[in-house]
Amino acid sequence: MMKHLLRMSVVVALILSNVSCSGSGAGTSVATISSGPASDNADQTITRLEHDWVTAIVNKDTVTLDRLIADDFSGTTNDQIYSKGDAIEDVKTGTHESLDLDNIRVRLFGDTAVVTMGQTEKSRHGDSDFSGHYLFTDVWAKRNGQWIAVASHGSRVR
C-alpha cells in the first residue's frame, strides 16, 4: 500500500512539474499554492467542473465529457490505466444512477489544480455492482484559458 501511495505521489509530482514548468519563459517556474480573489474564482470554477463531470456521467452526456477531459488524459484505478476514450466508453456502457461528491478540496499551482474529494456512487457495469464510496485525486490544467482534466485517480474505500 505504501509503495502504491509513493508511486502515486511521484506521478502527481511529475504531472505538476510538467504542466507547471512547461511555459516558454526564460526563468525557472516554481509551483506555488495560490490564495486570494483569483484563486477563489478558480476554486469555484473547478468545483463546478467536478460537479459538471459527475452530472455528465449520470446523464451519459458524452459531449460534455469530451469538453471536460483532455485528449491526452490519463486515469488510474486500483488495477488499470485508462484513456479519455476508455472513460467515455465506460460511461456509454455503464449505468450510473447517482454520483455524489463530498469534501472537495482544490489546491492551485499556477495553471494547474489538484483536487481531492470523496464520491459516493450507485452504479453497475454489466452484472457487476460498483456502488460504494471512492476517493479521487483529479489534476486540472488551464489550457488556452480553459480548465481541462488531464489526470484522475480513483480508489474504492473498502
Backbone torsions as a table, in degrees:
resi	resn	phi	psi	omega
1	MET	NA	-44.1	-179.0
2	MET	-64.5	-38.7	177.5
3	LYS	-60.7	-41.3	-179.8
4	HIS	-63.7	-44.9	-180.0
5	LEU	-64.2	-41.4	178.8
6	LEU	-63.4	-44.3	179.0
7	ARG	-60.4	-44.6	179.6
8	MET	-63.0	-39.4	178.6
9	SER	-62.4	-41.5	179.0
10	VAL	-65.5	-43.1	179.8
11	VAL	-61.3	-47.7	179.5
12	VAL	-62.8	-41.1	179.0
13	ALA	-62.5	-42.0	178.4
14	LEU	-65.0	-42.0	178.1
15	ILE	-61.2	-47.4	-179.8
16	LEU	-62.3	-41.8	179.3
17	SER	-62.4	-45.4	-178.8
18	ASN	-65.2	-46.7	-177.8
19	VAL	-71.2	-44.4	-175.1
20	SER	-74.2	-28.1	-174.7
21	CYS	-106.2	14.7	-176.0
22	SER	-88.7	5.7	178.8
23	GLY	-67.9	166.4	-176.5
24	SER	-100.5	12.8	-179.5
25	GLY	-68.0	161.2	-177.4
26	ALA	-77.5	-25.1	-176.2
27	GLY	-87.4	179.7	177.3
28	THR	-90.1	133.0	179.0
29	SER	-94.3	130.3	179.5
30	VAL	-119.7	132.0	178.4
31	ALA	-72.7	133.2	176.8
32	THR	-136.2	151.3	175.7
33	ILE	-81.5	125.2	-178.8
34	SER	-86.4	152.8	173.1
35	SER	-146.2	162.1	179.9
36	GLY	108.9	-173.4	-173.7
37	PRO	-57.7	-42.9	-178.6
38	ALA	-64.1	-40.7	-179.3
39	SER	-72.1	-32.4	177.1
40	ASP	-61.1	-41.4	178.3
41	ASN	-64.6	-44.1	178.3
42	ALA	-64.3	-41.4	177.0
43	ASP	-55.8	-48.0	-178.6
44	GLN	-65.4	-41.0	179.3
45	THR	-62.3	-48.0	-177.2
46	ILE	-68.1	-38.7	175.9
47	THR	-60.3	-42.9	177.3
48	ARG	-62.7	-41.7	179.6
49	LEU	-63.8	-36.9	176.1
50	GLU	-62.0	-43.3	177.9
51	HIS	-66.5	-39.0	176.7
52	ASP	-60.5	-38.8	-178.6
53	TRP	-61.9	-50.0	-178.3
54	VAL	-70.0	-33.8	176.1
55	THR	-63.2	-41.8	178.3
56	ALA	-63.0	-36.7	178.5
57	ILE	-64.5	-49.4	-179.1
58	VAL	-59.9	-39.7	-177.3
59	ASN	-87.9	1.5	-177.1
60	LYS	54.7	39.8	-178.2
61	ASP	-89.2	83.8	-175.9
62	THR	-70.6	-23.1	176.7
63	VAL	-65.0	-45.8	177.9
64	THR	-65.1	-42.7	178.6
65	LEU	-60.0	-42.1	178.9
66	ASP	-60.4	-36.4	179.5
67	ARG	-73.7	-36.4	-175.0
68	LEU	-81.3	-26.7	-172.2
69	ILE	-106.4	129.5	-179.9
70	ALA	-66.4	149.2	177.5
71	ASP	-60.3	-32.0	-179.8
72	ASP	-95.6	19.6	179.0
73	PHE	-55.5	144.4	173.3
74	SER	-135.5	124.9	178.4
75	GLY	-118.3	153.8	177.2
76	THR	-136.5	151.8	171.3
77	THR	-127.0	-167.4	178.5
78	ASN	-60.4	-28.2	-171.9
79	ASP	-137.5	13.4	179.4
80	GLN	-155.7	159.0	172.3
81	ILE	-113.7	136.4	-177.5
82	TYR	-137.6	157.4	-178.4
83	SER	-100.6	178.4	173.9
84	LYS	-58.8	-45.8	179.9
85	GLY	-60.0	-41.4	177.7
86	ASP	-62.8	-42.3	-178.7
87	ALA	-62.7	-43.4	-179.3
88	ILE	-68.7	-40.0	177.7
89	GLU	-62.4	-39.0	178.3
90	ASP	-60.1	-39.3	179.0
91	VAL	-67.1	-39.6	-179.6
92	LYS	-65.5	-35.9	-173.2
93	THR	-97.0	-17.8	-178.8
94	GLY	-94.0	171.4	174.8
95	THR	-120.6	116.5	-179.9
96	HIS	-116.2	100.0	-178.3
97	GLU	-72.6	-41.1	178.9
98	SER	-155.1	145.9	174.7
99	LEU	-138.3	112.2	-178.1
100	ASP	-116.4	123.2	-179.0
101	LEU	-89.9	149.0	175.6
102	ASP	-146.3	159.0	176.0
103	ASN	50.7	47.1	179.2
104	ILE	-72.8	126.4	177.3
105	ARG	-128.6	122.1	-179.9
106	VAL	-107.2	126.5	175.1
107	ARG	-119.1	125.5	-177.0
108	LEU	-100.7	139.0	176.3
109	PHE	-133.9	79.2	-176.2
110	GLY	66.2	-121.6	-179.9
111	ASP	-93.5	23.9	177.2
112	THR	-129.1	141.7	176.9
113	ALA	-131.5	139.3	174.1
114	VAL	-113.2	126.8	-177.6
115	VAL	-117.7	130.1	172.2
116	THR	-117.1	145.1	-177.5
117	MET	-167.9	166.5	170.4
118	GLY	-104.8	157.6	177.7
119	GLN	-144.8	125.2	173.2
120	THR	-104.4	125.4	-176.6
121	GLU	-131.5	155.1	171.2
122	LYS	-121.8	109.1	-174.0
123	SER	-151.7	158.3	178.2
124	ARG	-139.4	147.3	171.3
125	HIS	-132.8	108.4	-174.3
126	GLY	63.4	-128.7	179.1
127	ASP	-90.0	0.1	-175.8
128	SER	-95.8	131.8	177.3
129	ASP	-92.0	120.5	179.0
130	PHE	-106.6	14.7	-179.6
131	SER	-63.1	145.8	178.0
132	GLY	153.3	-168.4	179.2
133	HIS	-107.3	134.3	-178.3
134	TYR	-125.3	155.3	170.2
135	LEU	-113.5	136.0	-178.1
136	PHE	-125.5	148.3	166.3
137	THR	-126.6	117.9	178.3
138	ASP	-113.9	144.6	176.4
139	VAL	-117.4	126.0	179.1
140	TRP	-114.6	144.2	175.3
141	ALA	-125.6	142.5	176.6
142	LYS	-90.8	111.6	-178.9
143	ARG	-122.5	129.8	-179.4
144	ASN	50.9	38.8	176.3
145	GLY	80.8	1.1	-177.3
146	GLN	-122.6	140.4	175.0
147	TRP	-78.8	134.2	-179.6
148	ILE	-140.7	140.8	-179.6
149	ALA	-75.0	125.2	-178.9
150	VAL	-110.8	-18.9	179.4
151	ALA	-158.7	153.8	177.8
152	SER	-154.1	141.0	171.2
153	HIS	-129.8	131.1	176.9
154	GLY	-129.5	134.1	177.3
155	SER	-129.7	136.5	177.4
156	ARG	-76.2	135.7	175.9
157	VAL	-84.0	123.1	-176.7
158	ARG	-105.9	NA	NA
